[in-house]
Each structure stands twice: as C-alpha cells, then as structure tokens.
Amino acid sequence: MQFSPLRRALAAIGAAAIATATLAGAIPAAATTPQVLLVGTLHGVAGGYTGIQQAVNAAHPGDWVLVAPGDYHESPGNTGVRITTPGIHVRGMDRNAVIVDGTKPGTTAPCSSDPGAQDFGSTGSGRNGVVVFEADGVSLENFTVCNYLGNLVWFNGGDGSGAIHLGAYHGAYLSVTSTFYDPSKPTGSYGLFVSNTKGPGDLTHTYASNMSDSSYYLGACPDCNTVIDDAHAEFSNLGYSGTNSGGHVLIENGEWNDNRTGIAPNSMNNDDAPPPQNGACPGGAPGPLGNGSCTIITHNRVHDNNNPNVPGYSNPGLTSFGGGSSGPVGTGIYLIGDQNDTVLANTVSNNNAWGIMVSDRPDNEIAPPGSSCQGGITVPTQEHSVCDFPAFGNEVEHNTLSNNGSLGNPTNGDLADVTLPHNPGNCWHDNVEKGGGTVSTDPPLLQTTHATCAIPNTGDFAGPGAAEEACAVGLVPCPFANYPQGTQVVMHPMPAQPTMPHPCAGVPANPWCTSASASHRHGTLDAPLGAANPDATLTSRWTPIRSFRRARRRSTTTA
C-alpha cells in the first residue's frame, strides 16, 4: 500500500507564496518583482550567465536561477556553488543533463573517474558541492551533482556550532553521486546533507549513491521538522544517517538498497550537538499515532543491504561504535541509541544479517565543547569516559519482512533488540513474515515478550546479540561468526532519474518560459509546511499513516 501523493514542503510556487506563508518575516521581502536569471543556453536562447555561481551572486531574495543543460565545473574556493542569499530558487531545466561537476575544468567526460581529473581543493582535503549556508527559504531542484569529494548537496545551518541557524529549505529532483574512490584520498562523504535546521524542510524525489559515509544525512536538530519523501539510496556505507535528529522527522516512500546498512538514525556525543536522537513529540504532544512519537520511518522498501564493498570501509579497524563510520553489514533498519522513534509499515527483505535492529550505543569519542553526553550515561574508563546512549521507547510495528538473516549466525533474522534493561523498553508487535510463516527474532519470542509498549523490558545486549553486532560493525575480530568483509570497493554508475515534469511551473515569464508555460501547474501545487504548529501542518501526511495503522490494528484484532 502506498500513500496518495502528499503535500510537498516548500514547493516552488514563486516568491509571493513563500513570502506570505510560514516564511513571512524570516526572509527579506524582494524589493521588486522577482527576476529570472538564466545560466547557459537553452533552445538557442543564451542566458545572461555562463556559471551558476555568477547568477547566484547576482540574485536577490525571491529571484529564480534557471540552468540550461551543461557540465558546470563550479569552483569558487573549496565550494562548488555557495548560496548565502535567502529565498532564492535554483532549478535545472533537465535533471540528468544539468550537471554540477566537481572534476577539474577542462575535463571532457562529465563526472570522470580519472584520478587526474579530481579536484581535491586548495587544502587537499576535498571540496563541497552545492552549499546553502544559513540562508532560509532556498530551493534546489532538478539537477545532478557529482564528484565533489566532501558533501555534495548541503543545507548547512551551522555545522559544529550546536546552534540552529537554518529555517525553511526545499530540495527536489536532485541526483548526487561520485565515480572516484581512492582510500588514500578524500572521497564523496555525504550525498544530501542537512544540518542544524528547524525547518520546515523537505527532500523529495531524490537519489544518492556511492558515498563513504551516507547517501542521506540529517543531524544536529532536536526538532528538525523535516520530510524525506521518495528517496533512493544505494551503494553507500549507510543509506541514511541521522545523528541527533529528532522531533518532527518523517522518512517515507523511499528505497534503500545495496548499502552496507540501510537506514540508521543514531545518537552520538560529537559536534552534531546536542544529543541524543529523540523522536519524542516536542512538548509531550501525543503525535500522529498517539504514542508520543513524531519521528516516523514508514512505507519504505529496505532490501539487499549486504554490501561490504562500499566506499569508506576498507579496513574494519577504522570503525567503532563511537566513530560512527559504519553500521553492521547486512542490516536493513538500525536504530542505535535512538529514543521514541516509530518504525511502521515498511517492507524489509533480503538483508542477510538483520531486518530491523534496535541497539544501545556506547560512544567512545572524545566529545568537543557543547556535547556533554546529554541523554546518555557517562561511564568512566581507563582512557576517557564513554557515553552510553540507551535505546528506549521505540515502537516497531506492522512491518512486512522476508528472507532476512540468511548469513545464519545464531542471532540473525528479521528482528533484533540488543539493549540493556530500560524503562520504558522498546516494543515490537504486529510485524509479519511475507507469505505467512514465523518472524524470526532475537531474543526469541520478541513479539510476545515485548509486545506491550511503555513498560520495562530488556534485549540481548548482555548476550550473543551484542557480540555479533560488534562483529558485523567491524569493531572486533569475529572468529565465532560469519560476516562478510570488504575486498574491493566498487563504484556503480548512476542510472538516469525522472526529471521534473514541468521545470517552468511557477516561474515568472522569461525567454525560456513563456507566460503560458510558466503558469502551468503539474497537478496541484502544495502550500509550504507551517513552522508554528508542525502537527497541524503535517496533517496531510499524518492522516494516511493514522488510517493505515488503525486499519491494520482492526484486521489483526478480528483475524
């Protein structure tokens, strides 16, 4: 079952709609009618700019930057395109043909994997691609970014600051990938990266692959007010990583496959402060499902995440529970040190270790200033303190599982709870095996002993589950269990992705978009999400989730 089309946060409907909706007062109003700045040549009509950064520098709040097909080697310093003006809209006219390319200018083939074509930046540590820096109301749409050897698309609200400096944002029809990997060189780390935001924001109809850390990242936001809808992540270390990202977070309708680990929100005691990852609704609100959770992972296809040959994972000794550089190979959904999240109605299949795992997180990092093990338990050691983040209050329900756990180690299977005793513990119920049969769990009978929510319980942290998890992560040698090790990193070509159906929609008339085409709407354009009351403004998204859950509960009650 898939939801009907849902409202798109911050849909690009022109500066007037943005200025009069939730962003009013957050973005300086345009002094004049919004202008359209054209980059490149489309249908024989030349724009006024040859580079994207040139047009961005000339844009004012409310303006549009349209980009014609081409291979753009943008390189102002260590960033490809840097946006600091709020409220501007950057849109490519063809998702697959507008390429923001991190390789050196003059490289003939777009997104070349040739080592000599790579640009490691002035410091040699790599460069970021398209960066929106602390600028509210910016939208990025309908283009590809490749081979920037850092973060490829980054909505940056103050990375490492422990503060929230980014409000509304929007990304749609974006594709990001890297074709180059050398373990001794910088590499594409994060595909679509959002940090230090309060939203409302969204990433919708997007694709990311071949990342050494994660295809998608959302972090350092206690109430992110973010929707990730129709994402596709593959061939990365982690499909999704969400460090200390909680409150209103909705991850829905995506596909997560052929990564080392699929979806992995997590708590860490690092510069993505403040921890922990906590999906509880702000203010103690009951949330859309009445269980107090506003971080919901739902209606995703999570399959075949068994890939040890991903970028960034060439030596198991480089990883740790604290370093966060990897998840357990062969795992579909991995909640590590998470609190009060809901995992609902996903299809999880062919993950060879575990389909869905919930685990405590002992984080052995040396924390920077501003991160003091909030939400965790400080455990002194001989070297330095470890911050142990308990995983509790998570609800895993109504997921459909199949063919998970084929590695055959003792705890492998569909569901695993690897936690110490907690009050409340985690609850697991109404998860089913596709086609019938019994869901496999560790500990055994998990959906019987842990079916009731909001009561104390314990998992398998003190037993073989934690030991096998450490093996699968690569934290310790593993003579007693079989988990695959990487041999040779493989970078996969990116397939063409669906382009925006009507790239002139909502754009003021200009030489590339006539008044008729500019006014055309593809279906019903949606109003921006509201920041003042996320529960109310997310109603169009929450309603089908509520309805689905109620229907499933009725069916299991009467069966």
C-alpha positions as CSV (number, residue, x, y, z in Angstrom):
1,M,0.0,0.0,0.0
2,Q,1.3,3.4,-1.0
3,F,0.1,6.8,0.2
4,S,-1.6,9.1,-2.3
5,P,0.6,12.0,-3.4
6,L,1.4,14.0,-0.3
7,R,2.0,17.7,0.1
8,R,5.5,18.8,-0.8
9,A,7.1,21.1,1.7
10,L,8.2,24.4,0.3
11,A,7.1,23.5,-3.2
12,A,8.4,26.1,-5.6
13,I,5.3,28.2,-6.2
14,G,7.0,31.5,-6.5
15,A,8.3,34.1,-4.1
16,A,4.8,35.5,-3.3
17,A,3.6,32.3,-1.9
18,I,6.7,31.8,0.2
19,A,6.7,35.3,1.5
20,T,3.0,35.1,2.5
21,A,3.1,31.7,4.1
22,T,5.2,30.4,7.0
23,L,8.4,32.1,5.9
24,A,6.9,35.6,6.3
25,G,9.3,37.7,8.2
26,A,12.0,35.1,8.0
27,I,13.1,36.1,4.5
28,P,13.7,39.7,3.5
29,A,10.9,40.6,1.0
30,A,12.1,41.2,-2.5
31,A,12.2,44.9,-3.3
32,T,11.0,44.4,-6.8
33,T,9.2,41.8,-8.9
34,P,11.2,38.5,-8.8
35,Q,13.7,38.3,-11.5
36,V,14.7,35.2,-13.5
37,L,18.4,34.8,-14.1
38,L,19.4,32.4,-16.9
39,V,22.5,30.3,-17.0
40,G,23.8,28.7,-20.2
41,T,21.9,28.3,-23.5
42,L,18.5,26.6,-24.0
43,H,16.9,26.1,-27.4
44,G,19.3,28.5,-28.9
45,V,18.5,31.3,-26.5
46,A,21.5,32.4,-24.5
47,G,21.1,33.4,-20.9
48,G,23.0,36.2,-19.2
49,Y,25.3,34.0,-17.2
50,T,27.8,31.2,-18.1
51,G,28.2,29.9,-14.5
52,I,25.8,29.1,-11.7
53,Q,27.7,30.9,-9.0
54,Q,27.7,34.1,-11.1
55,A,23.9,34.0,-11.2
56,V,23.6,33.1,-7.6
57,N,25.8,36.1,-6.6
58,A,23.5,38.4,-8.6
59,A,20.3,37.0,-7.2
60,H,18.1,38.7,-4.6
61,P,15.5,37.1,-2.3
62,G,12.6,35.8,-4.4
63,D,14.6,35.5,-7.6
64,W,14.9,32.4,-9.7
65,V,18.1,30.9,-11.2
66,L,17.3,28.6,-14.2
67,V,20.1,26.5,-15.5
68,A,20.3,25.0,-19.0
69,P,21.8,21.6,-19.7
70,G,25.5,21.5,-19.5
71,D,28.5,20.3,-17.5
72,Y,29.3,23.1,-15.0
73,H,32.7,23.0,-13.3
74,E,31.9,25.4,-10.5
75,S,34.9,26.2,-8.3
76,P,34.9,29.3,-6.1
77,G,37.5,28.2,-3.5
78,N,36.6,24.9,-1.7
79,T,32.9,25.0,-2.6
80,G,31.3,24.5,-6.0
81,V,28.2,26.7,-5.5
82,R,27.8,28.7,-2.3
83,I,24.4,30.3,-1.5
84,T,24.0,32.8,1.3
85,T,21.1,34.8,-0.1
86,P,17.8,33.7,1.4
87,G,14.7,32.9,-0.6
88,I,16.2,32.2,-4.0
89,H,15.3,29.3,-6.2
90,V,17.9,27.3,-8.2
91,R,16.3,25.0,-10.8
92,G,17.8,23.0,-13.6
93,M,15.9,22.6,-16.8
94,D,16.8,18.8,-17.0
95,R,17.7,16.8,-14.0
96,N,20.0,14.4,-15.9
97,A,21.6,17.0,-18.2
98,V,22.3,19.8,-15.8
99,I,25.5,18.6,-14.0
100,V,27.4,20.4,-11.3
101,D,30.7,18.6,-11.8
102,G,33.4,18.6,-9.2
103,T,36.1,17.4,-11.5
104,K,38.7,19.9,-12.9
105,P,37.6,22.4,-15.5
106,G,38.5,21.1,-19.0
107,T,37.7,17.5,-18.1
108,T,36.0,16.2,-21.2
109,A,33.7,13.5,-19.8
110,P,31.2,14.5,-17.2
111,C,31.8,13.1,-13.7
112,S,35.0,11.4,-14.8
113,S,36.6,8.7,-12.6
114,D,40.1,9.5,-13.9
115,P,42.3,10.2,-10.8
116,G,44.0,13.1,-12.7
117,A,40.6,14.8,-13.2
118,Q,39.8,15.1,-9.5
119,D,40.0,18.4,-7.7
120,F,40.9,18.0,-4.1
121,G,40.7,21.7,-3.3
122,S,43.3,24.2,-2.1
123,T,43.9,22.3,1.1
124,G,43.9,18.9,-0.4
125,S,41.1,17.7,1.8
126,G,38.3,17.8,-0.8
127,R,35.5,20.2,-1.6
128,N,31.8,20.5,-1.1
129,G,29.4,20.8,-4.0
130,V,26.3,23.0,-3.7
131,V,26.1,24.6,-0.2
132,V,23.2,26.6,1.2
133,F,24.8,28.3,4.2
134,E,22.4,29.6,6.8
135,A,20.0,31.0,4.2
136,D,16.3,30.4,4.8
137,G,13.8,29.6,2.1
138,V,16.2,28.4,-0.6
139,S,15.0,25.7,-3.0
140,L,17.3,23.5,-5.1
141,E,15.7,21.5,-7.9
142,N,16.2,19.3,-10.9
143,F,19.9,18.8,-11.4
144,T,22.8,16.4,-10.8
145,V,25.9,16.9,-8.6
146,C,28.9,14.6,-8.9
147,N,32.5,14.2,-7.7
148,Y,32.8,16.8,-5.1
149,L,34.9,15.0,-2.6
150,G,33.1,16.1,0.5
151,N,29.4,16.8,0.9
152,L,27.7,17.0,-2.5
153,V,24.5,19.0,-1.6
154,W,24.5,20.6,1.8
155,F,21.8,22.7,3.6
156,N,24.1,23.9,6.3
157,G,22.5,25.6,9.3
158,G,25.7,25.9,11.4
159,D,27.6,22.6,11.3
160,G,29.5,22.0,14.5
161,S,28.1,25.1,16.2
162,G,25.4,23.3,18.4
163,A,23.0,26.0,17.3
164,I,20.1,26.2,14.8
165,H,20.7,28.7,12.0
166,L,18.6,27.3,9.2
167,G,14.8,27.5,8.8
168,A,12.9,26.6,5.7
169,Y,14.5,24.7,2.8
170,H,13.5,22.6,-0.1
171,G,15.2,20.1,-2.3
172,A,13.6,18.1,-5.1
173,Y,14.5,16.1,-8.2
174,L,18.2,16.1,-7.1
175,S,20.7,13.4,-8.0
176,V,24.1,13.0,-6.4
177,T,26.9,10.5,-6.9
178,S,30.7,10.0,-7.1
179,T,32.6,8.0,-9.5
180,F,36.0,8.2,-7.9
181,Y,37.4,6.4,-4.9
182,D,40.9,6.1,-3.6
183,P,41.3,5.1,0.1
184,S,44.3,7.4,0.4
185,K,42.4,10.4,-1.0
186,P,39.3,12.5,0.0
187,T,36.1,10.9,-1.2
188,G,32.5,11.8,-1.6
189,S,31.3,11.5,2.1
190,Y,27.6,12.6,2.2
191,G,25.2,12.9,-0.7
192,L,22.3,15.0,0.5
193,F,23.2,16.6,3.8
194,V,21.1,18.7,6.1
195,S,22.3,20.0,9.5
196,N,21.3,22.4,12.2
197,T,17.8,23.1,10.9
198,K,14.4,23.8,12.4
199,G,12.6,23.5,9.1
200,P,10.1,23.3,7.7
201,G,12.0,21.5,5.0
202,D,12.0,18.5,2.7
203,L,13.9,16.4,0.3
204,T,11.6,14.8,-2.3
205,H,12.2,12.7,-5.4
206,T,16.0,12.5,-4.8
207,Y,18.7,9.9,-5.4
208,A,22.2,9.4,-3.9
209,S,24.8,6.7,-4.3
210,N,28.5,5.8,-3.8
211,M,29.0,7.8,-0.5
212,S,31.7,6.8,2.0
213,D,29.5,7.8,5.0
214,S,25.9,8.1,3.9
215,S,23.7,8.9,0.9
216,Y,21.4,11.0,3.2
217,Y,22.2,12.8,6.4
218,L,20.0,14.8,8.8
219,G,21.7,15.9,12.0
220,A,22.0,18.3,14.9
221,C,18.4,19.3,15.2
222,P,16.3,18.4,18.2
223,D,13.1,19.3,16.3
224,C,14.1,19.0,12.6
225,N,10.6,19.5,11.1
226,T,11.8,17.6,8.0
227,V,10.3,15.2,5.5
228,I,12.4,12.9,3.3
229,D,10.0,11.5,0.8
230,D,10.7,9.2,-2.2
231,A,14.4,8.9,-1.6
232,H,16.6,6.3,-3.3
233,A,19.9,5.4,-1.6
234,E,22.3,2.7,-2.8
235,F,25.9,1.6,-2.8
236,S,26.9,3.7,0.2
237,N,28.2,2.9,3.6
238,L,24.9,4.0,5.1
239,G,21.8,4.8,3.1
240,Y,20.6,7.2,5.8
241,S,22.4,8.5,8.8
242,G,20.6,10.8,11.3
243,T,22.8,11.9,14.2
244,N,20.9,13.6,17.0
245,S,18.0,14.4,14.7
246,G,14.6,14.2,16.3
247,G,11.2,15.8,16.9
248,H,9.3,16.0,13.6
249,V,11.0,13.7,11.2
250,L,9.2,11.7,8.5
251,I,11.1,9.3,6.3
252,E,8.6,7.8,3.8
253,N,8.1,6.0,0.5
254,G,11.9,5.5,-0.2
255,E,14.0,2.7,-1.5
256,W,17.2,1.8,0.4
257,N,19.2,-1.0,-1.2
258,D,22.7,-2.4,-1.7
259,N,24.2,-0.3,1.0
260,R,26.3,-1.7,3.8
261,T,23.4,-0.7,6.2
262,G,20.1,0.8,5.0
263,I,18.5,3.4,7.4
264,A,20.4,4.3,10.6
265,P,19.3,7.2,12.8
266,N,21.6,7.4,15.8
267,S,22.8,9.2,18.9
268,M,26.4,10.4,19.2
269,N,28.4,12.6,21.6
270,N,30.0,14.7,18.9
271,D,29.9,18.1,17.3
272,D,26.4,17.4,15.9
273,A,25.2,18.6,19.3
274,P,23.0,18.3,21.2
275,P,22.5,14.6,21.7
276,P,20.5,12.4,21.9
277,Q,18.5,11.3,18.9
278,N,15.0,11.6,20.3
279,G,11.8,11.2,18.3
280,A,9.5,12.3,21.0
281,C,7.0,15.0,20.0
282,P,8.0,18.4,21.4
283,G,6.1,19.5,24.5
284,G,4.9,16.0,25.2
285,A,2.3,16.0,22.4
286,P,0.7,12.7,21.6
287,G,1.8,12.9,18.0
288,P,0.0,11.4,14.9
289,L,-0.1,7.9,16.3
290,G,-0.9,8.7,19.9
291,N,2.3,7.1,21.1
292,G,4.2,10.4,21.7
293,S,6.5,9.8,18.7
294,C,6.9,12.3,15.9
295,T,9.9,10.6,14.2
296,I,8.4,8.0,11.9
297,I,10.0,5.7,9.3
298,T,7.2,4.4,7.2
299,H,6.4,2.8,3.8
300,N,10.0,2.3,2.7
301,R,11.4,-0.6,0.8
302,V,14.6,-1.6,2.5
303,H,16.3,-4.5,0.8
304,D,19.6,-6.2,0.0
305,N,21.7,-4.1,2.3
306,N,24.6,-6.6,2.3
307,N,27.3,-4.7,0.5
308,P,30.8,-4.7,2.2
309,N,32.5,-3.2,-0.9
310,V,31.3,0.4,-0.4
311,P,33.5,3.5,-0.2
312,G,35.0,4.3,3.1
313,Y,35.0,0.8,4.5
314,S,38.3,-0.8,3.5
315,N,39.7,-1.6,7.0
316,P,37.5,-2.9,9.8
317,G,40.0,-1.4,12.3
318,L,38.9,2.1,11.2
319,T,35.4,1.8,12.6
320,S,33.9,1.7,16.1
321,F,30.6,2.2,17.8
322,G,31.8,5.7,18.6
323,G,33.4,6.6,15.3
324,G,30.1,6.1,13.5
325,S,31.9,5.3,10.2
326,S,29.8,2.2,9.6
327,G,26.8,0.1,10.5
328,P,26.5,-3.6,10.8
329,V,26.8,-5.2,7.3
330,G,23.6,-6.9,6.2
331,T,21.2,-4.8,8.2
332,G,18.1,-3.0,6.9
333,I,16.9,-0.6,9.6
334,Y,19.3,0.1,12.5
335,L,18.3,2.3,15.5
336,I,21.4,2.8,17.6
337,G,21.0,4.8,20.8
338,D,17.6,6.1,19.5
339,Q,14.7,7.1,21.6
340,N,11.0,7.3,20.9
341,D,11.1,6.5,17.2
342,T,8.4,4.6,15.3
343,V,9.2,2.1,12.5
344,L,5.9,1.4,10.8
345,A,4.7,-0.5,7.7
346,N,8.0,-0.8,5.9
347,T,8.9,-3.7,3.6
348,V,12.2,-5.2,4.8
349,S,13.7,-8.0,2.8
350,N,16.9,-9.8,1.8
351,N,19.1,-8.2,4.5
352,N,21.5,-11.1,5.3
353,A,22.1,-10.2,9.0
354,W,19.1,-8.5,10.5
355,G,16.0,-6.9,9.0
356,I,15.4,-4.4,11.8
357,M,17.7,-4.0,14.9
358,V,17.4,-1.6,17.9
359,S,20.6,-1.3,20.0
360,D,22.1,0.8,22.8
361,R,25.1,2.9,21.7
362,P,28.3,3.1,23.8
363,D,30.1,6.1,22.2
364,N,33.8,6.3,22.9
365,E,34.5,9.6,21.2
366,I,36.2,12.4,22.9
367,A,33.4,15.0,22.8
368,P,34.0,18.5,21.7
369,P,32.8,21.5,23.7
370,G,29.0,21.7,23.7
371,S,28.4,18.0,23.7
372,S,28.4,16.5,27.2
373,C,26.7,13.2,26.9
374,Q,23.2,14.8,27.1
375,G,20.6,12.0,27.1
376,G,23.3,9.4,27.8
377,I,25.1,7.8,30.7
378,T,28.7,8.7,31.3
379,V,30.8,5.6,32.0
380,P,34.4,6.2,33.2
381,T,37.2,4.1,31.6
382,Q,40.9,4.0,31.9
383,E,41.4,6.2,28.8
384,H,38.4,8.5,28.9
385,S,34.8,8.4,29.6
386,V,32.4,6.5,27.3
387,C,28.9,8.0,26.7
388,D,26.3,5.2,26.6
389,F,23.1,6.1,24.8
390,P,20.3,3.8,25.8
391,A,17.7,3.0,23.1
392,F,14.2,3.0,24.6
393,G,10.7,4.0,23.8
394,N,11.0,2.8,20.2
395,E,8.0,1.1,18.6
396,V,8.5,-1.3,15.7
397,E,5.1,-2.4,14.2
398,H,3.2,-3.6,11.2
399,N,6.3,-4.2,9.0
400,T,6.5,-6.9,6.4
401,L,9.6,-9.0,6.4
402,S,11.1,-11.7,4.2
403,N,14.4,-13.5,3.6
404,N,16.3,-11.7,6.3
405,G,19.1,-13.3,8.3
406,S,20.5,-15.7,5.6
407,L,24.0,-15.4,7.0
408,G,22.8,-18.0,9.5
409,N,24.6,-16.7,12.6
410,P,22.8,-17.5,15.8
411,T,21.0,-14.1,16.3
412,N,20.5,-13.3,12.6
413,G,16.9,-12.9,11.4
414,D,14.1,-10.4,11.0
415,L,14.1,-8.5,14.3
416,A,16.7,-7.9,17.0
417,D,16.6,-6.0,20.3
418,V,20.1,-5.5,21.6
419,T,19.5,-3.4,24.6
420,L,20.1,-3.4,28.4
421,P,17.1,-3.2,30.7
422,H,15.3,0.1,30.2
423,N,12.1,1.7,31.5
424,P,10.3,2.1,29.2
425,G,11.8,-0.5,26.9
426,N,11.2,-1.0,23.2
427,C,8.1,-2.6,21.9
428,W,7.6,-4.9,18.9
429,H,4.2,-6.0,17.6
430,D,2.2,-7.0,14.5
431,N,5.3,-7.5,12.3
432,V,4.6,-10.3,9.8
433,E,6.5,-12.6,7.5
434,K,5.5,-12.1,3.9
435,G,3.5,-15.1,2.7
436,G,3.0,-16.4,6.2
437,G,5.4,-18.2,8.5
438,T,7.0,-17.0,11.7
439,V,9.0,-13.8,12.1
440,S,12.5,-14.7,13.4
441,T,13.7,-12.7,16.4
442,D,16.5,-12.2,18.9
443,P,15.7,-12.6,21.8
444,P,13.3,-15.4,20.9
445,L,9.5,-14.6,21.1
446,L,10.3,-10.9,20.9
447,Q,6.8,-10.1,19.7
448,T,5.3,-11.9,22.7
449,T,7.6,-10.7,25.5
450,H,8.0,-7.2,24.1
451,A,4.6,-6.6,22.5
452,T,3.3,-4.1,25.1
453,C,4.7,-0.5,24.9
454,A,5.7,1.9,27.6
455,I,6.7,-0.8,30.1
456,P,10.2,-2.0,31.2
457,N,12.0,-4.7,29.3
458,T,15.4,-5.8,28.1
459,G,17.1,-7.1,25.0
460,D,20.1,-9.1,24.2
461,F,22.9,-6.6,24.9
462,A,24.5,-8.9,27.5
463,G,24.2,-12.0,25.3
464,P,25.4,-13.1,21.8
465,G,23.4,-10.3,20.1
466,A,25.8,-7.5,21.1
467,A,28.8,-9.6,20.3
468,E,27.5,-10.4,16.8
469,E,26.6,-6.7,16.3
470,A,30.2,-5.8,17.1
471,C,31.4,-8.3,14.6
472,A,29.0,-7.1,11.9
473,V,30.1,-3.5,12.5
474,G,33.7,-4.4,12.3
475,L,34.6,-3.4,15.8
476,V,36.2,-6.7,16.8
477,P,37.6,-9.7,15.0
478,C,35.0,-12.3,14.6
479,P,36.2,-15.9,14.6
480,F,32.9,-17.2,16.1
481,A,30.5,-15.7,13.4
482,N,30.4,-15.1,9.7
483,Y,30.1,-11.5,8.5
484,P,31.4,-10.5,5.1
485,Q,34.4,-8.3,4.8
486,G,35.2,-5.8,2.1
487,T,37.6,-6.8,-0.7
488,Q,37.4,-4.3,-3.5
489,V,35.4,-1.0,-3.5
490,V,33.1,-0.9,-6.5
491,M,31.7,2.5,-7.7
492,H,28.5,2.0,-9.6
493,P,27.2,4.2,-12.5
494,M,24.2,6.3,-11.7
495,P,21.1,5.5,-13.8
496,A,19.1,8.3,-15.3
497,Q,16.5,9.6,-12.9
498,P,13.0,11.0,-13.6
499,T,13.3,14.7,-14.4
500,M,10.9,17.4,-13.2
501,P,7.8,17.2,-15.4
502,H,7.4,20.9,-15.9
503,P,10.5,22.9,-15.0
504,C,8.8,26.2,-15.9
505,A,6.0,25.7,-13.4
506,G,5.7,28.6,-11.1
507,V,8.5,30.6,-12.7
508,P,7.8,34.2,-13.8
509,A,7.7,34.5,-17.5
510,N,11.2,34.7,-19.2
511,P,12.8,33.9,-22.5
512,W,12.9,30.2,-21.7
513,C,9.5,30.0,-20.1
514,T,6.6,31.8,-21.8
515,S,3.8,33.2,-19.7
516,A,1.6,30.1,-20.6
517,S,4.2,27.5,-19.7
518,A,5.3,29.4,-16.6
519,S,1.8,29.5,-15.2
520,H,1.2,25.8,-15.9
521,R,0.9,23.6,-12.8
522,H,1.8,19.9,-12.8
523,G,-1.2,18.7,-10.9
524,T,-2.0,20.5,-7.7
525,L,0.9,22.5,-6.2
526,D,1.1,22.4,-2.5
527,A,1.4,25.1,0.1
528,P,4.5,25.2,2.3
529,L,4.5,23.4,5.6
530,G,3.9,25.6,8.7
531,A,6.6,26.1,11.3
532,A,4.4,27.3,14.1
533,N,2.4,24.1,14.6
534,P,4.1,21.1,12.8
535,D,1.5,18.7,14.0
536,A,-1.3,20.7,12.3
537,T,0.6,21.5,9.2
538,L,1.7,17.9,8.7
539,T,-1.9,16.7,8.8
540,S,-2.0,15.7,5.1
541,R,1.0,13.4,5.8
542,W,-0.1,12.1,9.2
543,T,-3.7,11.2,8.2
544,P,-2.9,8.3,5.9
545,I,-0.4,7.0,8.5
546,R,-3.1,7.1,11.2
547,S,-5.6,5.4,8.9
548,F,-3.2,2.7,7.9
549,R,-2.3,1.9,11.4
550,R,-5.9,1.8,12.6
551,A,-6.9,-0.5,9.7
552,R,-4.1,-2.9,10.4
553,R,-5.0,-3.0,14.1
554,R,-8.6,-3.8,13.3
555,S,-7.6,-6.5,10.9
556,T,-5.2,-8.2,13.4
557,T,-7.8,-7.9,16.2
558,T,-10.6,-9.6,14.1
559,A,-8.4,-12.2,12.5
